[in-house]
Amino acid sequence: MHLGLEKKVVLLTGGTKGIGRSMVKAFLQEGATVYFCSRTKADVEAANESLAKEFPDAKSTGAAVDVTNHAQLSEWVTNCAKESGRIDVVVANVSALTIPDTLENWQAAFNTDMLGTYTMIQAALPYLEKVKGNIITISSVSGRDVDFTAPGPYGAIKATLVHYTAQLAHTLAPKGVRANTVSPGNIYIPDGVWGQIEADQPEFFKKQLESNPMGRMGKPEEIADAVLYLASERASFVSGTNFTVDGALCTGVQL
C-alpha cells in the first residue's frame, strides 16, 4: 500500500528504543523526514549513528530532550519546525512507565505522559494547522482494561491520554487536523519491559504470555505499522479513534 508519506515531517518523542525506534525506522522507510528525541544523550548519539548507516539517503535527526522540561520540549519543536519549514505529524510516544502506586510515580506519570504530550502538541499545533497534519498519541491496553498494573498511575494516565486525544479530534476537525491514539498490548522487546520481566520474573512472564489469545506477544514493528497508517492519507477520515493493537488481549468491548 502506498502511504504517501514521502517528504512529510514527523516529530516523535522517545525515539531511541523499543516501539519508538521502530516507528522512526518505519517512517524513514516511507521516505519521511524524522525528528526524534530522548532524554539520554548517549542513546541519542548511538541512534543517530546507527540510523545514518542504515538509511544513508534519509533525513533523521535525534536530540537530547527531557519532555518534563516543558520549555526545552517546546523549544525543540519550534527548532524542528524552523529547520524543516513544516510539521506534518507528531507522535507522542514517551512514557515514564511508572506502575507502583506512590505519589512520586503519579507525579512522574502525569508530568511525562500527560504534560509532555500536551506541551508537544501545543507547540506543534500552529504548524499542524497550516498543513492539516495529524496527531498520534501512544497509550496502552492498560488504559482500557483494569489489569495487573492496578492500582496505580500507569493505566489511569494512559486512559487520560485517550480522552485528551479524542477531545483534540473533535475540536480540531474543523481545521482539518486529525488526532488518534494507538494502544499497544503486550509488546515483547528483549531489552524492554517484557524482556526484563522474562529474566527477573519468569513465572509472571509465562502467565502473561498465556493470557494473550494469539499465543504470543506483539512486535514493535506491528505498532509502527498501525501508526504509519493513521499518519497517512489512507486514514484521512479516521480521527478520534483508539486503535488497539493487542492480539485480542483486551476483554472489554470498546464502544
N, C-alpha and C positions, 0 to 999 in steps of 0.2 A: 504494500500500500504506500503510495506517495503521500507524505505528510506535509510537504510544502514548508518545511522549517528552515530551508536554506536562508542564510543571512539574517535570520531572526536573532535578536539579542536576548539572552537568558541570564538572569541573576538567580543564584542558588546559594542558600546557606548550608553549612555542614557538608561540604563537597569533597572532603579528602578520604573518607572511608565509607564502607558499607553501602547502604542504599544511595546515599548522596553521591558517592564516587561512581556508582553505576549510572545514575541519572546524568552526571556530567559527560560520561563517555557516550551515552546514548544520544544526547543532544549533539555532541561533536560528530558522531557518525552520520547524523542527518544534515550536517553542514551548518549548524547554528554556531554563533559566537557565544561563548560561555564565560561568565564571570562567576567565580565561586569564592567562598570564604570559609575559614575555620579559625578557631581560637588559637591553635598551636602553630607557631611559626615554622617549626621543623617539619610538621606534617604538610603544611602548605608548600614549602620548598621542595619536598620529596614528590608531592603530587604534580607540581609544575614541571619538574624534570621528567617524570615518567610520562606525562601526557604529551609533552613536546616530542618525545621519541615515538610514541605510539600514533600520534596524529600530527605529523610534521607540517601538514598543509592546513590545519585547522587553527582557529584562534581561541585559546583558553587562557585565562589569567586568574590565578589564585592570590588571595590576600589574607593576611592575618587580621581577623576582626573578631572582637568579643561582642556578641549580639546583646549582651546585657548592658553594654556601654552604648546607650541609645544615641548619643551624639556621634560616636565613632561609626556606628552602623549607618546612620543617616548620611554621614559624610561619604562613606564607601559607596552607597547607592548613587549619590549625586556625582561622584567622581566617575563611576562607571558610565553613567548617562552622558557626561561631558565628553568622555573619550570615544564612546561608540556613536553618540548622536541620537540614541533612542533606547528604549527598553520595551520589549515585546512581551516577555514572560517573567514573572517572579515565582520562585518555588521556595516556600518557607519550610525548610526541612529540619533544621537543627532542633535538638531536644536535650533537656537536662537529664532525661532518663532516670528521674528520681522516683523511687517506689515506696520505701518505708514511710510510715505515717508520722512525720515530725514537722514541726513548724519550719525548720530550716529547709526541708525538702519542698514544702508547699511554696515557700518564698522563691526557691531556686526554679521550680517548675513554672511558676507564674511569670517570673522575670525573663526566663529563657524562652519557653514555648509560646506564651501568650504575648507578652510585651515585646519580645524580639520579633515575632510575626507582625504585630501591629505596627511597630516602628518601621520595619522594612517596607510594608505595604504603603503606609502613609507617605514615605519618602519617594516611592516609585509611582504613586498614583498620577501625578501631573504628566508623566511621560507615558504611562499606560493609556491614559485617556486620549492622548494625541494620536495613537496608532490603533486604538480599540484592542488593546492587548488583553492578557488574562493572568489570573492569579491562581496558584495551586498551593494548598496547604497540606502538609503531611500529618495526619492524625494517627489513629491506631484502632484496632478492633476493641481495645480496652476502653475506648470512648463510647462504644456501642453496648458491649456486654459487661456486666459486673463479673470480673474474673479474679484470678489469683493475685492481681495487683491491688485489690481492695482489702481494707480501706486505705486510702492514701491519695496523693496528688496526681499520680500519673493518668489514670483513667478520667478523673474529673476534669483536668486541664485539657486533655485531648478531646473530650466532649465539648468543652467550651470553644475550642478551635473550630469544630464542625459548625456550631451555631453562629459564630462570628463570620465564618466564610459564607454561610447561607445569607446572613444579613447583607454582606457585601454584594452577593449575586443579585439580590433584589434591588438594592439601592443604586447599583452601578449599571444595571441592564440598560436603562435609557441612554447611557453614554457609550454603549457598545462594549463594555468591559465585562468579561466573564470571570467567575470565581467558583472553583470546585475544590473538594477535599478528596484525597486518596487515603484510605485507611488500610494499612497492611496488616495481615495476620502474623503468624509466627514465621519469621524470615531467618533462615539459617545462614550465618556468616561465620567462618571459622574463628576469626579474631573479634567477633561481635558478641552480643549479649548471649545468644543461644550457644555459641561455641564455648563461651566461658562457663555457662551452666552445665553443658555437657561434660566439661572437665571437672568441675567442682561439685556438682550435684547430679550424678548420673541417673539416680532413681527418679528424681523430679523431671529430668530431661526426658527420660523414657515415658513417663506418664503424659507429659505434654505432647510428645511426638505421637503417641497413640490416640490423643484426643483430636488429631487432625483427620477428618474424614477421608482425605485423599491418601493417607498413609505416609505423608511426607510434609516437611516444612517448605515454605516458598523460597524462591531465589531472588536476590536483589534486582536482577535483570527483569523479573516479572513485574516488579513495582515500577521500574523505569519505563517499561513499555506502556503501562497504564498512564503514567504522567505524560509521556510523549503524545499519546492520543488526545488527552484533554488539552494539551498545549497547542494542538494543531487545528487547522480549519475544518478537519474532518469532524470535529466536535463543536462546530460553530453554533449549534442550538442546544448545547449542553451547558447549563450553568445552575449552580445551587445544589449540585448532587454530592453525595458522599459515596465515592466509588470504592467499595470494599473489595480488596484483593486478598482473600484468605482461604481459598480452597474449601469453602463452606464450613469454616470453623465456627462462625457465629451461629447461635441457635435461635436468636430472636428474628422476627420478621421486620424488615426495615420499611416502614410505611411512609 
